[in-house]
Amino acid sequence: MDHAVNFTLSNELETYVRQKVESGQYVSYAQVIEDGLLLLEERDHVMIVRRERLLRELSNGIAQANDRQLIDAEDVYRGLADKSSSYGE
């Protein structure tokens, strides 16, 4: 069921939305806003997945440290650098 929602955009955002519609990329203001909200939802999901992955890795690291499965600090930093560059892909 569709619901009408009224809100006010800043002049800059209103201009941006209007330009998207005028370019033919979208057929209505509502479509631009809906697409933006879907992207926001997707970003939120990605952040949750990343947070869960980080917590799992931290938990694994703590368990390994407790079992004395320690690795050299240089290897850790190298691994973190590799992982941080792969998150942007």
N, CA, C and O atoms as a GROMACS GRO file, in nm:
protein
  356
    1MET      N    1   0.084  -0.117   0.000
    1MET     CA    2   0.000   0.000   0.000
    1MET      C    3   0.089   0.124   0.000
    1MET      O    4   0.182   0.134   0.081
    2ASP      N    5   0.062   0.216  -0.090
    2ASP     CA    6   0.138   0.340  -0.097
    2ASP      C    7   0.084   0.441   0.003
    2ASP      O    8  -0.037   0.451   0.025
    3HIS      N    9   0.174   0.514   0.063
    3HIS     CA   10   0.137   0.619   0.157
    3HIS      C   11   0.202   0.749   0.111
    3HIS      O   12   0.318   0.751   0.070
    4ALA      N   13   0.126   0.855   0.119
    4ALA     CA   14   0.181   0.986   0.086
    4ALA      C   15   0.258   1.037   0.206
    4ALA      O   16   0.209   1.034   0.319
    5VAL      N   17   0.378   1.085   0.181
    5VAL     CA   18   0.461   1.143   0.286
    5VAL      C   19   0.505   1.280   0.237
    5VAL      O   20   0.556   1.294   0.125
    6ASN      N   21   0.486   1.378   0.318
    6ASN     CA   22   0.529   1.514   0.282
    6ASN      C   23   0.654   1.549   0.361
    6ASN      O   24   0.662   1.522   0.481
    7PHE      N   25   0.749   1.610   0.293
    7PHE     CA   26   0.871   1.654   0.359
    7PHE      C   27   0.931   1.769   0.278
    7PHE      O   28   0.894   1.792   0.163
    8THR      N   29   1.023   1.838   0.341
    8THR     CA   30   1.088   1.951   0.276
    8THR      C   31   1.235   1.918   0.256
    8THR      O   32   1.303   1.871   0.348
    9LEU      N   33   1.284   1.944   0.137
    9LEU     CA   34   1.425   1.924   0.106
    9LEU      C   35   1.495   2.059   0.108
    9LEU      O   36   1.434   2.163   0.086
   10SER      N   37   1.624   2.054   0.135
   10SER     CA   38   1.704   2.177   0.123
   10SER      C   39   1.702   2.218  -0.024
   10SER      O   40   1.673   2.137  -0.112
   11ASN      N   41   1.734   2.343  -0.050
   11ASN     CA   42   1.737   2.392  -0.188
   11ASN      C   43   1.832   2.310  -0.274
   11ASN      O   44   1.802   2.280  -0.390
   12GLU      N   45   1.947   2.272  -0.217
   12GLU     CA   46   2.047   2.195  -0.291
   12GLU      C   47   1.993   2.058  -0.329
   12GLU      O   48   2.009   2.013  -0.442
   13LEU      N   49   1.927   1.990  -0.233
   13LEU     CA   50   1.873   1.858  -0.263
   13LEU      C   51   1.755   1.866  -0.360
   13LEU      O   52   1.741   1.780  -0.447
   14GLU      N   53   1.673   1.967  -0.343
   14GLU     CA   54   1.561   1.982  -0.437
   14GLU      C   55   1.612   2.003  -0.579
   14GLU      O   56   1.557   1.946  -0.673
   15THR      N   57   1.715   2.085  -0.594
   15THR     CA   58   1.775   2.107  -0.726
   15THR      C   59   1.831   1.977  -0.781
   15THR      O   60   1.814   1.948  -0.900
   16TYR      N   61   1.898   1.900  -0.697
   16TYR     CA   62   1.956   1.772  -0.739
   16TYR      C   63   1.847   1.677  -0.787
   16TYR      O   64   1.861   1.614  -0.893
   17VAL      N   65   1.739   1.665  -0.711
   17VAL     CA   66   1.629   1.576  -0.748
   17VAL      C   67   1.566   1.623  -0.879
   17VAL      O   68   1.540   1.542  -0.967
   18ARG      N   69   1.542   1.753  -0.891
   18ARG     CA   70   1.483   1.808  -1.014
   18ARG      C   71   1.572   1.777  -1.134
   18ARG      O   72   1.522   1.739  -1.240
   19GLN      N   73   1.704   1.793  -1.118
   19GLN     CA   74   1.797   1.765  -1.228
   19GLN      C   75   1.792   1.618  -1.270
   19GLN      O   76   1.800   1.586  -1.389
   20LYS      N   77   1.778   1.530  -1.173
   20LYS     CA   78   1.767   1.387  -1.205
   20LYS      C   79   1.643   1.359  -1.289
   20LYS      O   80   1.649   1.283  -1.386
   21VAL      N   81   1.531   1.422  -1.252
   21VAL     CA   82   1.406   1.403  -1.326
   21VAL      C   83   1.417   1.467  -1.464
   21VAL      O   84   1.378   1.407  -1.565
   22GLU      N   85   1.469   1.589  -1.470
   22GLU     CA   86   1.480   1.659  -1.598
   22GLU      C   87   1.575   1.591  -1.695
   22GLU      O   88   1.561   1.604  -1.816
   23SER      N   89   1.673   1.517  -1.640
   23SER     CA   90   1.768   1.447  -1.727
   23SER      C   91   1.705   1.326  -1.795
   23SER      O   92   1.761   1.270  -1.889
   24GLY      N   93   1.588   1.285  -1.746
   24GLY     CA   94   1.523   1.167  -1.801
   24GLY      C   95   1.564   1.039  -1.732
   24GLY      O   96   1.514   0.931  -1.764
   25GLN      N   97   1.658   1.051  -1.638
   25GLN     CA   98   1.705   0.932  -1.566
   25GLN      C   99   1.594   0.876  -1.476
   25GLN      O  100   1.590   0.756  -1.451
   26TYR      N  101   1.507   0.963  -1.428
   26TYR     CA  102   1.394   0.924  -1.343
   26TYR      C  103   1.268   0.992  -1.397
   26TYR      O  104   1.276   1.096  -1.462
   27VAL      N  105   1.153   0.931  -1.368
   27VAL     CA  106   1.028   0.987  -1.419
   27VAL      C  107   0.958   1.076  -1.318
   27VAL      O  108   0.867   1.152  -1.353
   28SER      N  109   1.000   1.069  -1.190
   28SER     CA  110   0.933   1.150  -1.088
   28SER      C  111   1.026   1.176  -0.971
   28SER      O  112   1.127   1.108  -0.952
   29TYR      N  113   0.989   1.277  -0.893
   29TYR     CA  114   1.062   1.304  -0.769
   29TYR      C  115   1.058   1.182  -0.678
   29TYR      O  116   1.158   1.144  -0.617
   30ALA      N  117   0.941   1.120  -0.671
   30ALA     CA  118   0.924   1.004  -0.583
   30ALA      C  119   1.020   0.892  -0.621
   30ALA      O  120   1.074   0.824  -0.533
   31GLN      N  121   1.041   0.871  -0.750
   31GLN     CA  122   1.131   0.765  -0.794
   31GLN      C  123   1.275   0.795  -0.751
   31GLN      O  124   1.348   0.704  -0.713
   32VAL      N  125   1.316   0.920  -0.757
   32VAL     CA  126   1.451   0.960  -0.714
   32VAL      C  127   1.466   0.932  -0.565
   32VAL      O  128   1.565   0.873  -0.522
   33ILE      N  129   1.368   0.976  -0.487
   33ILE     CA  130   1.374   0.957  -0.341
   33ILE      C  131   1.373   0.809  -0.307
   33ILE      O  132   1.448   0.764  -0.220
   34GLU      N  133   1.288   0.731  -0.375
   34GLU     CA  134   1.281   0.587  -0.349
   34GLU      C  135   1.416   0.520  -0.379
   34GLU      O  136   1.462   0.437  -0.301
   35ASP      N  137   1.477   0.556  -0.490
   35ASP     CA  138   1.607   0.499  -0.526
   35ASP      C  139   1.711   0.535  -0.421
   35ASP      O  140   1.793   0.451  -0.382
   36GLY      N  141   1.708   0.661  -0.375
   36GLY     CA  142   1.802   0.702  -0.270
   36GLY      C  143   1.782   0.624  -0.142
   36GLY      O  144   1.879   0.586  -0.076
   37LEU      N  145   1.656   0.599  -0.106
   37LEU     CA  146   1.629   0.522   0.016
   37LEU      C  147   1.671   0.376   0.002
   37LEU      O  148   1.720   0.316   0.097
   38LEU      N  149   1.654   0.320  -0.117
   38LEU     CA  150   1.700   0.183  -0.140
   38LEU      C  151   1.852   0.173  -0.128
   38LEU      O  152   1.905   0.076  -0.074
   39LEU      N  153   1.922   0.274  -0.179
   39LEU     CA  154   2.068   0.277  -0.166
   39LEU      C  155   2.109   0.290  -0.020
   39LEU      O  156   2.206   0.228   0.024
   40LEU      N  157   2.036   0.372   0.056
   40LEU     CA  158   2.064   0.386   0.199
   40LEU      C  159   2.042   0.254   0.272
   40LEU      O  160   2.121   0.217   0.359
   41GLU      N  161   1.935   0.183   0.236
   41GLU     CA  162   1.908   0.053   0.296
   41GLU      C  163   2.021  -0.046   0.264
   41GLU      O  164   2.065  -0.122   0.350
   42GLU      N  165   2.067  -0.044   0.139
   42GLU     CA  166   2.177  -0.132   0.098
   42GLU      C  167   2.304  -0.098   0.175
   42GLU      O  168   2.375  -0.188   0.220
   43ARG      N  169   2.334   0.030   0.190
   43ARG     CA  170   2.453   0.072   0.266
   43ARG      C  171   2.444   0.025   0.410
   43ARG      O  172   2.543  -0.023   0.466
   44ASP      N  173   2.326   0.039   0.471
   44ASP     CA  174   2.308  -0.007   0.608
   44ASP      C  175   2.333  -0.156   0.620
   44ASP      O  176   2.395  -0.202   0.715
   45HIS      N  177   2.285  -0.232   0.522
   45HIS     CA  178   2.306  -0.378   0.523
   45HIS      C  179   2.455  -0.411   0.512
   45HIS      O  180   2.505  -0.499   0.582
   46VAL      N  181   2.524  -0.341   0.423
   46VAL     CA  182   2.669  -0.364   0.407
   46VAL      C  183   2.742  -0.335   0.538
   46VAL      O  184   2.831  -0.410   0.577
   47MET      N  185   2.703  -0.228   0.605
   47MET     CA  186   2.768  -0.193   0.733
   47MET      C  187   2.743  -0.301   0.838
   47MET      O  188   2.833  -0.333   0.916
   48ILE      N  189   2.624  -0.356   0.841
   48ILE     CA  190   2.593  -0.464   0.936
   48ILE      C  191   2.678  -0.587   0.907
   48ILE      O  192   2.734  -0.648   0.998
   49VAL      N  193   2.689  -0.623   0.779
   49VAL     CA  194   2.769  -0.739   0.739
   49VAL      C  195   2.915  -0.718   0.776
   49VAL      O  196   2.980  -0.809   0.828
   50ARG      N  197   2.967  -0.598   0.750
   50ARG     CA  198   3.107  -0.569   0.784
   50ARG      C  199   3.129  -0.576   0.935
   50ARG      O  200   3.230  -0.630   0.980
   51ARG      N  201   3.035  -0.521   1.011
   51ARG     CA  202   3.047  -0.523   1.158
   51ARG      C  203   3.047  -0.667   1.209
   51ARG      O  204   3.127  -0.702   1.295
   52GLU      N  205   2.956  -0.749   1.157
   52GLU     CA  206   2.950  -0.890   1.199
   52GLU      C  207   3.079  -0.963   1.164
   52GLU      O  208   3.129  -1.043   1.243
   53ARG      N  209   3.132  -0.935   1.045
   53ARG     CA  210   3.258  -0.998   1.004
   53ARG      C  211   3.372  -0.956   1.096
   53ARG      O  212   3.453  -1.040   1.137
   54LEU      N  213   3.378  -0.828   1.129
   54LEU     CA  214   3.482  -0.778   1.219
   54LEU      C  215   3.471  -0.842   1.356
   54LEU      O  216   3.571  -0.883   1.414
   55LEU      N  217   3.350  -0.852   1.409
   55LEU     CA  218   3.331  -0.914   1.540
   55LEU      C  219   3.371  -1.061   1.538
   55LEU      O  220   3.431  -1.110   1.634
   56ARG      N  221   3.339  -1.131   1.427
   56ARG     CA  222   3.381  -1.272   1.415
   56ARG      C  223   3.533  -1.282   1.414
   56ARG      O  224   3.591  -1.368   1.481
   57GLU      N  225   3.597  -1.194   1.337
   57GLU     CA  226   3.743  -1.198   1.329
   57GLU      C  227   3.807  -1.164   1.463
   57GLU      O  228   3.907  -1.224   1.502
   58LEU      N  229   3.750  -1.068   1.534
   58LEU     CA  230   3.802  -1.036   1.668
   58LEU      C  231   3.785  -1.154   1.762
   58LEU      O  232   3.876  -1.187   1.839
   59SER      N  233   3.670  -1.218   1.756
   59SER     CA  234   3.644  -1.333   1.842
   59SER      C  235   3.742  -1.446   1.810
   59SER      O  236   3.797  -1.509   1.901
   60ASN      N  237   3.765  -1.470   1.680
   60ASN     CA  238   3.862  -1.573   1.641
   60ASN      C  239   4.001  -1.538   1.690
   60ASN      O  240   4.074  -1.624   1.738
   61GLY      N  241   4.038  -1.410   1.678
   61GLY     CA  242   4.170  -1.367   1.724
   61GLY      C  243   4.188  -1.384   1.874
   61GLY      O  244   4.294  -1.424   1.920
   62ILE      N  245   4.085  -1.353   1.949
   62ILE     CA  246   4.091  -1.370   2.095
   62ILE      C  247   4.106  -1.517   2.130
   62ILE      O  248   4.184  -1.554   2.217
   63ALA      N  249   4.029  -1.601   2.061
   63ALA     CA  250   4.038  -1.746   2.086
   63ALA      C  251   4.176  -1.798   2.052
   63ALA      O  252   4.232  -1.880   2.125
   64GLN      N  253   4.233  -1.751   1.942
   64GLN     CA  254   4.367  -1.794   1.903
   64GLN      C  255   4.471  -1.747   2.004
   64GLN      O  256   4.562  -1.821   2.039
   65ALA      N  257   4.457  -1.625   2.051
   65ALA     CA  258   4.551  -1.574   2.152
   65ALA      C  259   4.540  -1.654   2.281
   65ALA      O  260   4.640  -1.685   2.344
   66ASN      N  261   4.419  -1.688   2.318
   66ASN     CA  262   4.399  -1.768   2.439
   66ASN      C  263   4.460  -1.907   2.425
   66ASN      O  264   4.502  -1.967   2.524
   67ASP      N  265   4.464  -1.958   2.302
   67ASP     CA  266   4.526  -2.089   2.275
   67ASP      C  267   4.674  -2.077   2.242
   67ASP      O  268   4.738  -2.174   2.202
   68ARG      N  269   4.729  -1.955   2.258
   68ARG     CA  270   4.871  -1.927   2.231
   68ARG      C  271   4.907  -1.945   2.085
   68ARG      O  272   5.021  -1.978   2.052
   69GLN      N  273   4.810  -1.924   1.997
   69GLN     CA  274   4.835  -1.930   1.853
   69GLN      C  275   4.863  -1.789   1.804
   69GLN      O  276   4.783  -1.731   1.730
   70LEU      N  277   4.973  -1.735   1.845
   70LEU     CA  278   5.007  -1.597   1.815
   70LEU      C  279   5.091  -1.589   1.688
   70LEU      O  280   5.166  -1.681   1.655
   71ILE      N  281   5.077  -1.477   1.618
   71ILE     CA  282   5.157  -1.455   1.497
   71ILE      C  283   5.232  -1.323   1.510
   71ILE      O  284   5.196  -1.238   1.592
   72ASP      N  285   5.333  -1.308   1.430
   72ASP     CA  286   5.418  -1.191   1.433
   72ASP      C  287   5.338  -1.065   1.398
   72ASP      O  288   5.251  -1.069   1.311
   73ALA      N  289   5.368  -0.955   1.464
   73ALA     CA  290   5.295  -0.829   1.444
   73ALA      C  291   5.302  -0.782   1.298
   73ALA      O  292   5.203  -0.732   1.246
   74GLU      N  293   5.416  -0.798   1.233
   74GLU     CA  294   5.428  -0.756   1.093
   74GLU      C  295   5.332  -0.832   1.004
   74GLU      O  296   5.274  -0.775   0.911
   75ASP      N  297   5.313  -0.961   1.032
   75ASP     CA  298   5.218  -1.040   0.954
   75ASP      C  299   5.075  -0.991   0.977
   75ASP      O  300   4.995  -0.988   0.884
   76VAL      N  301   5.044  -0.952   1.100
   76VAL     CA  302   4.911  -0.899   1.133
   76VAL      C  303   4.886  -0.770   1.056
   76VAL      O  304   4.781  -0.757   0.992
   77TYR      N  305   4.979  -0.676   1.061
   77TYR     CA  306   4.962  -0.549   0.991
   77TYR      C  307   4.948  -0.569   0.841
   77TYR      O  308   4.867  -0.502   0.777
   78ARG      N  309   5.025  -0.659   0.785
   78ARG     CA  310   5.018  -0.688   0.642
   78ARG      C  311   4.879  -0.745   0.608
   78ARG      O  312   4.818  -0.706   0.508
   79GLY      N  313   4.832  -0.836   0.690
   79GLY     CA  314   4.700  -0.895   0.668
   79GLY      C  315   4.588  -0.792   0.679
   79GLY      O  316   4.494  -0.794   0.600
   80LEU      N  317   4.600  -0.702   0.778
   80LEU     CA  318   4.498  -0.597   0.793
   80LEU      C  319   4.499  -0.504   0.672
   80LEU      O  320   4.393  -0.463   0.624
   81ALA      N  321   4.616  -0.470   0.624
   81ALA     CA  322   4.625  -0.382   0.508
   81ALA      C  323   4.561  -0.450   0.385
   81ALA      O  324   4.491  -0.385   0.307
   82ASP      N  325   4.586  -0.578   0.368
   82ASP     CA  326   4.527  -0.652   0.256
   82ASP      C  327   4.375  -0.653   0.267
   82ASP      O  328   4.304  -0.633   0.168
   83LYS      N  329   4.325  -0.677   0.388
   83LYS     CA  330   4.180  -0.683   0.408
   83LYS      C  331   4.114  -0.547   0.388
   83LYS      O  332   4.007  -0.538   0.328
   84SER      N  333   4.178  -0.441   0.438
   84SER     CA  334   4.117  -0.308   0.423
   84SER      C  335   4.110  -0.267   0.277
   84SER      O  336   4.015  -0.200   0.237
   85SER      N  337   4.207  -0.305   0.196
   85SER     CA  338   4.203  -0.270   0.055
   85SER      C  339   4.099  -0.355  -0.018
   85SER      O  340   4.044  -0.312  -0.119
   86SER      N  341   4.071  -0.476   0.032
   86SER     CA  342   3.971  -0.561  -0.036
   86SER      C  343   3.828  -0.520   0.000
   86SER      O  344   3.735  -0.556  -0.073
   87TYR      N  345   3.807  -0.447   0.111
   87TYR     CA  346   3.672  -0.403   0.149
   87TYR      C  347   3.619  -0.301   0.050
   87TYR      O  348   3.498  -0.292   0.032
   88GLY      N  349   3.704  -0.227  -0.014
   88GLY     CA  350   3.660  -0.126  -0.108
   88GLY      C  351   3.623  -0.181  -0.243
   88GLY      O  352   3.575  -0.107  -0.329
   89GLU      N  353   3.643  -0.309  -0.265
   89GLU     CA  354   3.616  -0.371  -0.397
   89GLU      C  355   3.472  -0.408  -0.412
   89GLU      O  356   3.432  -0.461  -0.515
   0.00000   0.00000   0.00000
